[in-house]
Amino acid sequence: MADPALRQHLEAKRFIAAPGVYDLISALIADRMGFRALYVTGYGTVASALGLPDAGLATYSQMIDRIGRIAEMTKTPVIADADTGYGGLLNVRHTVRGYEKAGVTGIQIEDQEFPKKCGHTPNRRVVPMADMVRKIRVASDARSSTDFLIIARTDARTSLGLDEAIRRGIAYGEAGADIVFIESPESEAELAEVARRIEKPVIANMVNGGRTPMLPAARLQEIGFAAAIWPAVGFLATAQALTNAYEDLQNNGTTTAGVPMFSFAAFNELIGFKDVWDFEKRYAETE
């Protein structure tokens, strides 16, 4: 069931900052931090689960299994990437119902042609605006609760320009999207133009190393954004930490104090071993 807190934050104009999570370790850590939402990144989830690029290679079934488990194991409202809805209009309806049933609070659907690509990589193409409008109408009608938020993303900026992206964003909002997502603005001025011209709440995508300038949450809120996601922060930080740790082991034949690590005791607590030990202590057989 969708968490009503996310819509309440939106309506109260409390800025929603959501870190990217991609597996249960990243999700459990972020869940403790007090964020108003977690963002299940398609890029990171596909890379983590399949070792493949975010290029339309993962199926609905593969994604919903991973996303549902993250939603089940966390208390923070979850926003999840659903690519293009995994097909046509009937697929979109099935996807919305599946994500909502899995415990997701917000679903992101984009207007790329299939197979889709990461929004900060080249050669993306978009479907006709009318086709995406129909998808958003279907998505809005398919949900069982208005607490389940529809986020409509357009990738038109890179290939068709900012004005066309904004025109699409407005149309998607009118079709029933709760939040509009203009992918890949290329300057702070473009970000401000998006927030000024679109009346529905807008979300920014802060991708480390991406096409859009990285702005802090306070600045994004100041120029008119309701929310932002940082999808890559988790898996990029993890990849660097693993590289450092494995190089340390390879070079020194052991791990050294030069590479910081999460403590083993704290990790046991994070993943729930205390409950296991308490259970065993309570029900241990005694002679």
Phi and psi restraints in degrees (value plus and minus 20) as a CYANA .aco file:
   2 ALA   PHI     -85.3   -45.3
   2 ALA   PSI     125.0   165.0
   3 ASP   PHI    -106.0   -66.0
   3 ASP   PSI     100.0   140.0
   4 PRO   PHI     -85.7   -45.7
   4 PRO   PSI     -35.0     5.0
   5 ALA   PHI     -80.4   -40.4
   5 ALA   PSI     -54.2   -14.2
   6 LEU   PHI     -87.5   -47.5
   6 LEU   PSI     -65.2   -25.2
   7 ARG   PHI     -83.6   -43.6
   7 ARG   PSI     -57.8   -17.8
   8 GLN   PHI     -82.5   -42.5
   8 GLN   PSI     -61.8   -21.8
   9 HIS   PHI     -81.4   -41.4
   9 HIS   PSI     -61.8   -21.8
  10 LEU   PHI     -82.8   -42.8
  10 LEU   PSI     -68.0   -28.0
  11 GLU   PHI     -89.3   -49.3
  11 GLU   PSI     -51.0   -11.0
  12 ALA   PHI    -104.6   -64.6
  12 ALA   PSI     -19.2    20.8
  13 LYS   PHI      39.8    79.8
  13 LYS   PSI      16.4    56.4
  14 ARG   PHI    -109.8   -69.8
  14 ARG   PSI     100.8   140.8
  15 PHE   PHI     -81.1   -41.1
  15 PHE   PSI     115.2   155.2
  16 ILE   PHI    -125.8   -85.8
  16 ILE   PSI      91.5   131.5
  17 ALA   PHI    -127.9   -87.9
  17 ALA   PSI     101.2   141.2
  18 ALA   PHI    -143.4  -103.4
  18 ALA   PSI      98.1   138.1
  19 PRO   PHI     -97.3   -57.3
  19 PRO   PSI     131.4   171.4
  20 GLY   PHI     -97.2   -57.2
  20 GLY   PSI     111.6   151.6
  21 VAL   PHI    -143.5  -103.5
  21 VAL   PSI     135.0   175.0
  22 TYR   PHI    -164.0  -124.0
  22 TYR   PSI     -28.1    11.9
  23 ASP   PHI    -174.0  -134.0
  23 ASP   PSI    -197.9  -157.9
  24 LEU   PHI     -93.2   -53.2
  24 LEU   PSI     -49.9    -9.9
  25 ILE   PHI     -86.6   -46.6
  25 ILE   PSI     -69.8   -29.8
  26 SER   PHI     -82.5   -42.5
  26 SER   PSI     -58.4   -18.4
  27 ALA   PHI     -87.1   -47.1
  27 ALA   PSI     -63.4   -23.4
  28 LEU   PHI     -85.3   -45.3
  28 LEU   PSI     -57.8   -17.8
  29 ILE   PHI     -86.9   -46.9
  29 ILE   PSI     -69.5   -29.5
  30 ALA   PHI     -84.8   -44.8
  30 ALA   PSI     -52.2   -12.2
  31 ASP   PHI     -81.6   -41.6
  31 ASP   PSI     -44.7    -4.7
  32 ARG   PHI    -104.8   -64.8
  32 ARG   PSI     -28.8    11.2
  33 MET   PHI    -105.1   -65.1
  33 MET   PSI     -33.6     6.4
  34 GLY   PHI      69.6   109.6
  34 GLY   PSI      -5.0    35.0
  35 PHE   PHI     -86.5   -46.5
  35 PHE   PSI     136.0   176.0
  36 ARG   PHI    -102.2   -62.2
  36 ARG   PSI     -34.9     5.1
  37 ALA   PHI    -178.6  -138.6
  37 ALA   PSI     137.6   177.6
  38 LEU   PHI    -134.8   -94.8
  38 LEU   PSI     124.2   164.2
  39 TYR   PHI    -133.8   -93.8
  39 TYR   PSI      94.4   134.4
  40 VAL   PHI    -101.4   -61.4
  40 VAL   PSI      85.6   125.6
  41 THR   PHI     -98.4   -58.4
  41 THR   PSI     109.4   149.4
  42 GLY   PHI     -84.1   -44.1
  42 GLY   PSI     -63.0   -23.0
  43 TYR   PHI     -75.9   -35.9
  43 TYR   PSI     -73.5   -33.5
  44 GLY   PHI     -88.4   -48.4
  44 GLY   PSI     -56.9   -16.9
  45 THR   PHI     -87.6   -47.6
  45 THR   PSI     -63.7   -23.7
  46 VAL   PHI     -85.7   -45.7
  46 VAL   PSI     -61.7   -21.7
  47 ALA   PHI     -83.3   -43.3
  47 ALA   PSI     -62.8   -22.8
  48 SER   PHI     -91.0   -51.0
  48 SER   PSI     -63.7   -23.7
  49 ALA   PHI    -101.6   -61.6
  49 ALA   PSI     -56.9   -16.9
  50 LEU   PHI    -136.6   -96.6
  50 LEU   PSI     -35.2     4.8
  51 GLY   PHI      48.6    88.6
  51 GLY   PSI       9.7    49.7
  52 LEU   PHI    -144.7  -104.7
  52 LEU   PSI     140.4   180.4
  53 PRO   PHI     -93.1   -53.1
  53 PRO   PSI     138.2   178.2
  54 ASP   PHI     -98.6   -58.6
  54 ASP   PSI      62.5   102.5
  55 ALA   PHI    -158.0  -118.0
  55 ALA   PSI      17.6    57.6
  56 GLY   PHI      54.7    94.7
  56 GLY   PSI       2.6    42.6
  57 LEU   PHI    -111.6   -71.6
  57 LEU   PSI     -42.7    -2.7
  58 ALA   PHI    -106.5   -66.5
  58 ALA   PSI     122.1   162.1
  59 THR   PHI    -109.9   -69.9
  59 THR   PSI     146.1   186.1
  60 TYR   PHI     -75.6   -35.6
  60 TYR   PSI     -67.0   -27.0
  61 SER   PHI     -81.0   -41.0
  61 SER   PSI     -61.5   -21.5
  62 GLN   PHI     -84.5   -44.5
  62 GLN   PSI     -61.3   -21.3
  63 MET   PHI     -93.2   -53.2
  63 MET   PSI     -62.9   -22.9
  64 ILE   PHI     -86.3   -46.3
  64 ILE   PSI     -51.5   -11.5
  65 ASP   PHI     -82.8   -42.8
  65 ASP   PSI     -65.4   -25.4
  66 ARG   PHI     -90.9   -50.9
  66 ARG   PSI     -66.2   -26.2
  67 ILE   PHI     -85.1   -45.1
  67 ILE   PSI     -63.1   -23.1
  68 GLY   PHI     -81.3   -41.3
  68 GLY   PSI     -59.0   -19.0
  69 ARG   PHI     -86.1   -46.1
  69 ARG   PSI     -59.6   -19.6
  70 ILE   PHI     -82.6   -42.6
  70 ILE   PSI     -66.3   -26.3
  71 ALA   PHI     -82.2   -42.2
  71 ALA   PSI     -58.4   -18.4
  72 GLU   PHI     -86.1   -46.1
  72 GLU   PSI     -55.7   -15.7
  73 MET   PHI    -113.8   -73.8
  73 MET   PSI     -19.2    20.8
  74 THR   PHI    -144.5  -104.5
  74 THR   PSI     140.2   180.2
  75 LYS   PHI    -123.2   -83.2
  75 LYS   PSI     -40.4    -0.4
  76 THR   PHI     -96.3   -56.3
  76 THR   PSI     120.4   160.4
  77 PRO   PHI     -75.3   -35.3
  77 PRO   PSI     117.6   157.6
  78 VAL   PHI    -128.4   -88.4
  78 VAL   PSI     108.4   148.4
  79 ILE   PHI    -124.2   -84.2
  79 ILE   PSI     112.2   152.2
  80 ALA   PHI    -148.9  -108.9
  80 ALA   PSI     119.4   159.4
  81 ASP   PHI     -91.6   -51.6
  81 ASP   PSI     108.9   148.9
  82 ALA   PHI    -142.5  -102.5
  82 ALA   PSI       2.8    42.8
  83 ASP   PHI      31.2    71.2
  83 ASP   PSI    -146.5  -106.5
  84 THR   PHI    -115.8   -75.8
  84 THR   PSI      -8.9    31.1
  85 GLY   PHI      71.7   111.7
  85 GLY   PSI     -15.8    24.2
  86 TYR   PHI      45.6    85.6
  86 TYR   PSI      11.9    51.9
  87 GLY   PHI     121.8   161.8
  87 GLY   PSI    -166.9  -126.9
  88 GLY   PHI    -104.1   -64.1
  88 GLY   PSI    -181.3  -141.3
  89 LEU   PHI     -84.2   -44.2
  89 LEU   PSI     -60.4   -20.4
  90 LEU   PHI     -85.3   -45.3
  90 LEU   PSI     -57.0   -17.0
  91 ASN   PHI     -84.6   -44.6
  91 ASN   PSI     -59.6   -19.6
  92 VAL   PHI     -81.3   -41.3
  92 VAL   PSI     -65.1   -25.1
  93 ARG   PHI     -79.5   -39.5
  93 ARG   PSI     -64.7   -24.7
  94 HIS   PHI     -83.1   -43.1
  94 HIS   PSI     -60.9   -20.9
  95 THR   PHI     -84.3   -44.3
  95 THR   PSI     -67.4   -27.4
  96 VAL   PHI     -79.5   -39.5
  96 VAL   PSI     -67.3   -27.3
  97 ARG   PHI     -83.5   -43.5
  97 ARG   PSI     -59.3   -19.3
  98 GLY   PHI     -87.3   -47.3
  98 GLY   PSI     -64.0   -24.0
  99 TYR   PHI     -85.0   -45.0
  99 TYR   PSI     -61.8   -21.8
 100 GLU   PHI     -84.6   -44.6
 100 GLU   PSI     -65.0   -25.0
 101 LYS   PHI     -82.0   -42.0
 101 LYS   PSI     -52.0   -12.0
 102 ALA   PHI     -96.0   -56.0
 102 ALA   PSI     -27.5    12.5
 103 GLY   PHI      81.0   121.0
 103 GLY   PSI     -11.9    28.1
 104 VAL   PHI     -92.8   -52.8
 104 VAL   PSI     128.3   168.3
 105 THR   PHI    -125.5   -85.5
 105 THR   PSI     -45.4    -5.4
 106 GLY   PHI    -161.4  -121.4
 106 GLY   PSI     115.6   155.6
 107 ILE   PHI    -136.9   -96.9
 107 ILE   PSI     113.6   153.6
 108 GLN   PHI    -123.9   -83.9
 108 GLN   PSI     103.5   143.5
 109 ILE   PHI    -144.4  -104.4
 109 ILE   PSI     117.7   157.7
 110 GLU   PHI    -139.3   -99.3
 110 GLU   PSI     144.9   184.9
 111 ASP   PHI    -122.2   -82.2
 111 ASP   PSI       4.3    44.3
 112 GLN   PHI     -94.1   -54.1
 112 GLN   PSI     136.8   176.8
 113 GLU   PHI     -90.1   -50.1
 113 GLU   PSI     133.1   173.1
 114 PHE   PHI    -108.8   -68.8
 114 PHE   PSI     118.5   158.5
 115 PRO   PHI     -97.8   -57.8
 115 PRO   PSI     118.0   158.0
 116 LYS   PHI     -95.5   -55.5
 116 LYS   PSI     147.6   187.6
 117 LYS   PHI    -155.0  -115.0
 117 LYS   PSI     140.3   180.3
 118 CYS   PHI     -72.4   -32.4
 118 CYS   PSI     117.9   157.9
 119 GLY   PHI     -89.2   -49.2
 119 GLY   PSI     -25.5    14.5
 120 HIS   PHI    -137.0   -97.0
 120 HIS   PSI       2.9    42.9
 121 THR   PHI    -137.7   -97.7
 121 THR   PSI     142.5   182.5
 122 PRO   PHI    -100.0   -60.0
 122 PRO   PSI     153.7   193.7
 123 ASN   PHI      47.3    87.3
 123 ASN   PSI      12.3    52.3
 124 ARG   PHI    -107.6   -67.6
 124 ARG   PSI     120.5   160.5
 125 ARG   PHI    -146.8  -106.8
 125 ARG   PSI     128.4   168.4
 126 VAL   PHI    -132.1   -92.1
 126 VAL   PSI     134.9   174.9
 127 VAL   PHI     -98.9   -58.9
 127 VAL   PSI     145.1   185.1
 128 PRO   PHI     -75.5   -35.5
 128 PRO   PSI     124.1   164.1
 129 MET   PHI     -76.8   -36.8
 129 MET   PSI     -59.7   -19.7
 130 ALA   PHI     -80.6   -40.6
 130 ALA   PSI     -54.5   -14.5
 131 ASP   PHI     -85.6   -45.6
 131 ASP   PSI     -62.3   -22.3
 132 MET   PHI     -90.8   -50.8
 132 MET   PSI     -56.1   -16.1
 133 VAL   PHI     -77.2   -37.2
 133 VAL   PSI     -63.0   -23.0
 134 ARG   PHI     -83.7   -43.7
 134 ARG   PSI     -59.5   -19.5
 135 LYS   PHI     -81.4   -41.4
 135 LYS   PSI     -62.0   -22.0
 136 ILE   PHI     -87.7   -47.7
 136 ILE   PSI     -58.3   -18.3
 137 ARG   PHI     -82.4   -42.4
 137 ARG   PSI     -64.2   -24.2
 138 VAL   PHI     -82.0   -42.0
 138 VAL   PSI     -65.8   -25.8
 139 ALA   PHI     -80.2   -40.2
 139 ALA   PSI     -63.3   -23.3
 140 SER   PHI     -84.3   -44.3
 140 SER   PSI     -61.3   -21.3
 141 ASP   PHI     -92.9   -52.9
 141 ASP   PSI     -47.8    -7.8
 142 ALA   PHI     -96.7   -56.7
 142 ALA   PSI     -45.2    -5.2
 143 ARG   PHI     -90.1   -50.1
 143 ARG   PSI     131.1   171.1
 144 SER   PHI    -114.4   -74.4
 144 SER   PSI     -34.9     5.1
 145 SER   PHI    -158.4  -118.4
 145 SER   PSI     120.6   160.6
 146 THR   PHI     -93.3   -53.3
 146 THR   PSI     -28.6    11.4
 147 ASP   PHI     -90.9   -50.9
 147 ASP   PSI     -37.8     2.2
 148 PHE   PHI    -103.9   -63.9
 148 PHE   PSI      94.0   134.0
 149 LEU   PHI    -112.3   -72.3
 149 LEU   PSI     117.4   157.4
 150 ILE   PHI    -119.9   -79.9
 150 ILE   PSI     101.5   141.5
 151 ILE   PHI    -130.5   -90.5
 151 ILE   PSI      97.2   137.2
 152 ALA   PHI    -122.2   -82.2
 152 ALA   PSI     101.2   141.2
 153 ARG   PHI    -129.8   -89.8
 153 ARG   PSI     118.3   158.3
 154 THR   PHI    -138.2   -98.2
 154 THR   PSI     117.4   157.4
 155 ASP   PHI    -123.6   -83.6
 155 ASP   PSI       0.7    40.7
 156 ALA   PHI     -92.6   -52.6
 156 ALA   PSI     -41.3    -1.3
 157 ARG   PHI     -75.5   -35.5
 157 ARG   PSI     -65.7   -25.7
 158 THR   PHI     -88.0   -48.0
 158 THR   PSI     -59.8   -19.8
 159 SER   PHI    -118.4   -78.4
 159 SER   PSI     -49.0    -9.0
 160 LEU   PHI    -138.3   -98.3
 160 LEU   PSI     -26.2    13.8
 161 GLY   PHI      79.7   119.7
 161 GLY   PSI     144.1   184.1
 162 LEU   PHI     -86.8   -46.8
 162 LEU   PSI     -62.0   -22.0
 163 ASP   PHI     -80.1   -40.1
 163 ASP   PSI     -62.3   -22.3
 164 GLU   PHI     -87.2   -47.2
 164 GLU   PSI     -58.0   -18.0
 165 ALA   PHI     -82.0   -42.0
 165 ALA   PSI     -63.5   -23.5
 166 ILE   PHI     -87.2   -47.2
 166 ILE   PSI     -60.3   -20.3
 167 ARG   PHI     -78.8   -38.8
 167 ARG   PSI     -63.0   -23.0
 168 ARG   PHI     -86.6   -46.6
 168 ARG   PSI     -63.4   -23.4
 169 GLY   PHI     -78.0   -38.0
 169 GLY   PSI     -61.9   -21.9
 170 ILE   PHI     -82.4   -42.4
 170 ILE   PSI     -65.5   -25.5
 171 ALA   PHI     -83.6   -43.6
 171 ALA   PSI     -58.7   -18.7
 172 TYR   PHI     -88.2   -48.2
 172 TYR   PSI     -56.5   -16.5
 173 GLY   PHI     -84.1   -44.1
 173 GLY   PSI     -61.4   -21.4
 174 GLU   PHI     -87.0   -47.0
 174 GLU   PSI     -46.7    -6.7
 175 ALA   PHI     -99.2   -59.2
 175 ALA   PSI     -30.8     9.2
 176 GLY   PHI     109.8   149.8
 176 GLY   PSI     -20.7    19.3
 177 ALA   PHI     -88.0   -48.0
 177 ALA   PSI     119.2   159.2
 178 ASP   PHI    -103.1   -63.1
 178 ASP   PSI     -51.5   -11.5
 179 ILE   PHI    -155.1  -115.1
 179 ILE   PSI     119.3   159.3
 180 VAL   PHI    -128.0   -88.0
 180 VAL   PSI     117.8   157.8
 181 PHE   PHI    -146.7  -106.7
 181 PHE   PSI      84.9   124.9
 182 ILE   PHI    -113.9   -73.9
 182 ILE   PSI      90.5   130.5
 183 GLU   PHI     -98.8   -58.8
 183 GLU   PSI     119.4   159.4
 184 SER   PHI      44.0    84.0
 184 SER   PSI      21.5    61.5
 185 PRO   PHI     -77.8   -37.8
 185 PRO   PSI     128.4   168.4
 186 GLU   PHI    -130.2   -90.2
 186 GLU   PSI     -10.1    29.9
 187 SER   PHI    -180.7  -140.7
 187 SER   PSI     145.4   185.4
 188 GLU   PHI     -84.2   -44.2
 188 GLU   PSI     -54.8   -14.8
 189 ALA   PHI     -82.8   -42.8
 189 ALA   PSI     -59.4   -19.4
 190 GLU   PHI     -86.7   -46.7
 190 GLU   PSI     -60.5   -20.5
 191 LEU   PHI     -78.9   -38.9
 191 LEU   PSI     -65.4   -25.4
 192 ALA   PHI     -83.5   -43.5
 192 ALA   PSI     -56.9   -16.9
 193 GLU   PHI     -85.4   -45.4
 193 GLU   PSI     -60.4   -20.4
 194 VAL   PHI     -78.9   -38.9
 194 VAL   PSI     -70.0   -30.0
 195 ALA   PHI     -85.6   -45.6
 195 ALA   PSI     -52.5   -12.5
 196 ARG   PHI     -93.6   -53.6
 196 ARG   PSI     -58.9   -18.9
 197 ARG   PHI    -112.2   -72.2
 197 ARG   PSI     -37.8     2.2
 198 ILE   PHI    -123.2   -83.2
 198 ILE   PSI     102.4   142.4
 199 GLU   PHI     -96.9   -56.9
 199 GLU   PSI     -51.2   -11.2
 200 LYS   PHI     -89.5   -49.5
 200 LYS   PSI     138.1   178.1
 201 PRO   PHI     -76.2   -36.2
 201 PRO   PSI     119.9   159.9
 202 VAL   PHI    -139.4   -99.4
 202 VAL   PSI     129.3   169.3
 203 ILE   PHI    -140.1  -100.1
 203 ILE   PSI     121.3   161.3
 204 ALA   PHI    -126.4   -86.4
 204 ALA   PSI     128.3   168.3
 205 ASN   PHI    -131.7   -91.7
 205 ASN   PSI      86.9   126.9
 206 MET   PHI    -118.5   -78.5
 206 MET   PSI      70.2   110.2
 207 VAL   PHI    -118.4   -78.4
 207 VAL   PSI      96.4   136.4
 208 ASN   PHI     -79.4   -39.4
 208 ASN   PSI      99.3   139.3
 209 GLY   PHI      64.7   104.7
 209 GLY   PSI     -12.5    27.5
 210 GLY   PHI    -109.4   -69.4
 210 GLY   PSI    -186.5  -146.5
 211 ARG   PHI    -101.9   -61.9
 211 ARG   PSI     -40.5    -0.5
 212 THR   PHI    -117.0   -77.0
 212 THR   PSI     117.6   157.6
 213 PRO   PHI     -83.0   -43.0
 213 PRO   PSI     122.8   162.8
 214 MET   PHI    -101.3   -61.3
 214 MET   PSI      97.0   137.0
 215 LEU   PHI    -137.9   -97.9
 215 LEU   PSI     126.6   166.6
 216 PRO   PHI     -90.7   -50.7
 216 PRO   PSI     139.5   179.5
 217 ALA   PHI     -75.5   -35.5
 217 ALA   PSI     -61.2   -21.2
 218 ALA   PHI     -81.3   -41.3
 218 ALA   PSI     -59.2   -19.2
 219 ARG   PHI     -90.8   -50.8
 219 ARG   PSI     -60.9   -20.9
 220 LEU   PHI     -81.1   -41.1
 220 LEU   PSI     -62.8   -22.8
 221 GLN   PHI     -84.1   -44.1
 221 GLN   PSI     -59.9   -19.9
 222 GLU   PHI     -80.7   -40.7
 222 GLU   PSI     -58.4   -18.4
 223 ILE   PHI    -107.8   -67.8
 223 ILE   PSI     -20.6    19.4
 224 GLY   PHI      98.7   138.7
 224 GLY   PSI     -13.8    26.2
 225 PHE   PHI    -102.0   -62.0
 225 PHE   PSI     126.3   166.3
 226 ALA   PHI    -112.4   -72.4
 226 ALA   PSI     -43.6    -3.6
 227 ALA   PHI    -178.6  -138.6
 227 ALA   PSI     144.6   184.6
 228 ALA   PHI    -172.9  -132.9
 228 ALA   PSI     130.4   170.4
 229 ILE   PHI    -137.5   -97.5
 229 ILE   PSI     127.7   167.7
 230 TRP   PHI    -140.9  -100.9
 230 TRP   PSI      55.0    95.0
 231 PRO   PHI     -87.1   -47.1
 231 PRO   PSI     -50.2   -10.2
 232 ALA   PHI    -114.5   -74.5
 232 ALA   PSI     -31.0     9.0
 233 VAL   PHI     -78.4   -38.4
 233 VAL   PSI     -59.2   -19.2
 234 GLY   PHI     -89.9   -49.9
 234 GLY   PSI     -74.6   -34.6
 235 PHE   PHI     -93.3   -53.3
 235 PHE   PSI     -48.5    -8.5
 236 LEU   PHI     -90.2   -50.2
 236 LEU   PSI     -60.6   -20.6
 237 ALA   PHI     -85.5   -45.5
 237 ALA   PSI     -60.8   -20.8
 238 THR   PHI     -85.1   -45.1
 238 THR   PSI     -64.1   -24.1
 239 ALA   PHI     -79.7   -39.7
 239 ALA   PSI     -60.4   -20.4
 240 GLN   PHI     -89.7   -49.7
 240 GLN   PSI     -61.3   -21.3
 241 ALA   PHI     -83.6   -43.6
 241 ALA   PSI     -61.6   -21.6
 242 LEU   PHI     -85.4   -45.4
 242 LEU   PSI     -61.6   -21.6
 243 THR   PHI     -78.9   -38.9
 243 THR   PSI     -65.4   -25.4
 244 ASN   PHI     -82.2   -42.2
 244 ASN   PSI     -64.4   -24.4
 245 ALA   PHI     -88.0   -48.0
 245 ALA   PSI     -63.1   -23.1
 246 TYR   PHI     -89.6   -49.6
 246 TYR   PSI     -56.9   -16.9
 247 GLU   PHI     -84.9   -44.9
 247 GLU   PSI     -58.4   -18.4
 248 ASP   PHI     -79.7   -39.7
 248 ASP   PSI     -66.3   -26.3
 249 LEU   PHI     -84.9   -44.9
 249 LEU   PSI     -63.8   -23.8
 250 GLN   PHI     -84.2   -44.2
 250 GLN   PSI     -61.7   -21.7
 251 ASN   PHI     -99.5   -59.5
 251 ASN   PSI     -50.6   -10.6
 252 ASN   PHI    -132.7   -92.7
 252 ASN   PSI     -27.4    12.6
 253 GLY   PHI      54.2    94.2
 253 GLY   PSI     -14.5    25.5
 254 THR   PHI    -184.4  -144.4
 254 THR   PSI     156.1   196.1
 255 THR   PHI    -113.7   -73.7
 255 THR   PSI     121.6   161.6
 256 THR   PHI    -137.2   -97.2
 256 THR   PSI     149.2   189.2
 257 ALA   PHI     -88.1   -48.1
 257 ALA   PSI     -32.1     7.9
 258 GLY   PHI     -91.4   -51.4
 258 GLY   PSI     -35.2     4.8
 259 VAL   PHI    -133.1   -93.1
 259 VAL   PSI      89.6   129.6
 260 PRO   PHI     -86.0   -46.0
 260 PRO   PSI     123.5   163.5
 261 MET   PHI    -157.2  -117.2
 261 MET   PSI     129.9   169.9
 262 PHE   PHI     -82.0   -42.0
 262 PHE   PSI     118.1   158.1
 263 SER   PHI     -91.4   -51.4
 263 SER   PSI     126.6   166.6
 264 PHE   PHI     -81.8   -41.8
 264 PHE   PSI     -59.4   -19.4
 265 ALA   PHI     -83.9   -43.9
 265 ALA   PSI     -63.1   -23.1
 266 ALA   PHI     -87.3   -47.3
 266 ALA   PSI     -54.3   -14.3
 267 PHE   PHI     -89.6   -49.6
 267 PHE   PSI     -59.7   -19.7
 268 ASN   PHI     -77.6   -37.6
 268 ASN   PSI     -61.9   -21.9
 269 GLU   PHI     -87.0   -47.0
 269 GLU   PSI     -60.0   -20.0
 270 LEU   PHI     -77.9   -37.9
 270 LEU   PSI     -63.8   -23.8
 271 ILE   PHI    -113.1   -73.1
 271 ILE   PSI     -15.6    24.4
 272 GLY   PHI      78.7   118.7
 272 GLY   PSI      -1.6    38.4
 273 PHE   PHI     -86.3   -46.3
 273 PHE   PSI     -46.7    -6.7
 274 LYS   PHI     -80.1   -40.1
 274 LYS   PSI     -60.2   -20.2
 275 ASP   PHI     -82.5   -42.5
 275 ASP   PSI     -60.7   -20.7
 276 VAL   PHI     -81.9   -41.9
 276 VAL   PSI     -66.2   -26.2
 277 TRP   PHI     -86.8   -46.8
 277 TRP   PSI     -59.8   -19.8
 278 ASP   PHI     -82.8   -42.8
 278 ASP   PSI     -60.1   -20.1
 279 PHE   PHI     -82.5   -42.5
 279 PHE   PSI     -67.8   -27.8
 280 GLU   PHI     -82.8   -42.8
 280 GLU   PSI     -58.2   -18.2
 281 LYS   PHI     -86.3   -46.3
 281 LYS   PSI     -58.9   -18.9
 282 ARG   PHI     -91.8   -51.8
 282 ARG   PSI     -58.3   -18.3
 283 TYR   PHI    -128.4   -88.4
 283 TYR   PSI      -7.1    32.9
 284 ALA   PHI     -81.7   -41.7
 284 ALA   PSI     118.7   158.7
 285 GLU   PHI     -91.5   -51.5
 285 GLU   PSI     115.7   155.7
 286 THR   PHI    -141.1  -101.1
 286 THR   PSI     123.5   163.5
